[in-house]
Amino acid sequence: MLLTVPVLTWAQNDALSGKDTIVSMRELHRLHREEKIARGPLGRRDMGNGKTTVLSLRSNLLRWLTFTPDLGLVLHCSPRVDVQLNAAWTSMTISDRYQKRYALWIVSPEVRYYLGQNQRYYLGIQGEVSQRNYRLRGRDEGKQGTVYGGGVVGGYQWRIGRHTSLDLHIGAGFNAGRMSHYDNNSLFDGQKPSRTFLRKEDEHWFGINHLGVSLVWDLYGRKGDGR
Amino acid sequence: MKRTWMVLMLATMALWLTGCRIFDVEDDLYDIDKEQATVSLQLFYVEHSTDRADVLPSSYGIRIYSDSELPNPSIQFVSARDGKSFTNTLNRSVDTLSYNGYLQPGSYKLLTYNNARGFKVDATSAEVERHGTSILAMPESLYLGSWLEQLTGGEQYSTDVQVRQRTRRLTFHVELEMSDMLTYVSGTGSLSNVCYRLDIAKDSIDPTCLATMPLAWQVGTVAAGDGTKTVELVCEANVLSPSAAEFATMGVGQTLTMEIRLAGPSGEKMVEFSFEHALDEAYRLGYVEATGDLWCIEHYEWRRRVGV
């Protein structure tokens, strides 16, 4: 099958320069594959059109699985350093007799340093401030409060498309907050139960406080070689 | 790229505009001592029959609805005056109740009424019991007060509620003038065009009207004449009323239909007749002619001589 190609993509244009402009589709695909092998895999910030990513949008898919929208912005400051600001929010109430609750917002800044020639592995530090409100099981007390935390984070990120990357990350550190414990009691006989205060407790814990499988999309790039 | 930026900016703006609510994930927690929290209610009987003091309700219910329960509330019967939780002091027209409990901030509707037999009361209406296309002629007297308020919260809360009598008792007198050869055996009848449903929210009567179930006639005085005698028949009806000043008849004419069974030398005979009148008009006339005590005007005399 013959095809006339009036407008060529960047890859086709490179491959066909100086040749006839009428080629078969199968030939085009072969040339494209050969060109990709010759260029090697795209670099972490290489947008493939001669531009280098400066700003990316990211989202942690694991949080979406818990019905928690999660978005973040990544600023690529230098070839090996990224600065991120991530945020997530949800607010759910199950209207049963216990009024189960799952609500939170988190703002989490992070700085990463990419290692190795391909800049796929990275290490970083991250902080976190959040408000949480949990009452996941009926008979348990609910608790709510503001939590601060931070720690180290590491992971692996690679290109899965021309403008898309996949990022696996895990972090460990500490979290601390002053939580108000509550229960559901009637304030007036016959009245619908309300959340009644029980006590305040300082809580802190060490361990894994960061886990994610994130998609990263290039938002904005500038001319230059990102590899 | 421009499109991506625009979408991003719009999303950021939307997040910003709704931010106040979005970031409020913490709930209000009530840290109160329930034993110290008190709701006090003073019920004022602003309209009731002064000549029938004995019908002031001996017990009544109080229901409190929050905004989220309206307009289809899960009815919550809080307590009754004769319940254990309330303490009260009853005098002629004021009843004071207090209750340990806390009403959290919000809009509430309170409804208090006596458990009058023959009435069905919910958050929106009070309705005389119906049987098919007829209503009860003699439900018990209904005393009802409602109150709607936005509360800002507080452990001590008190308010006044005006309670009004929502029924008017009518007494009908019919005089039968007949030959002394005849004897009254039995009588039945009904009153048409009586409204039966009170809209509590609007505090007005639903204009739909029905006839009452059969009225119970009793023989009153019997006066002997020259070859004739006069038999007085008396019956009562208790009809819904928006206030003490009006009848629940919406200005429509009523018809009192009677069927009287008389016995004579040639056997029993059925006599049918009816009276038509607008009760509200009659009531106003009665008011002018009465002693001036509005609450006493309950008896309506409907006299007519019937020759047989």
Interface residues (C-beta under 8 A of the other chain):
Chain A: L57 W89 S91 R101 A103 L104 W105 Q131 R132 N133 Q144 G145 S180 Y182 L187 F188 D189 G190 Q191 K192 S194 R195 T196 F197 L219 Y220
Chain B: M1 T4 W5 L8 I22 F23 V25 E26 D27 D28 L29 Y30 D31 I32 K34 A37 V39 I64 S66 S68 E69 Q76 F77 V78 S79 S85 Y99 G101 Y102 L103 Q104
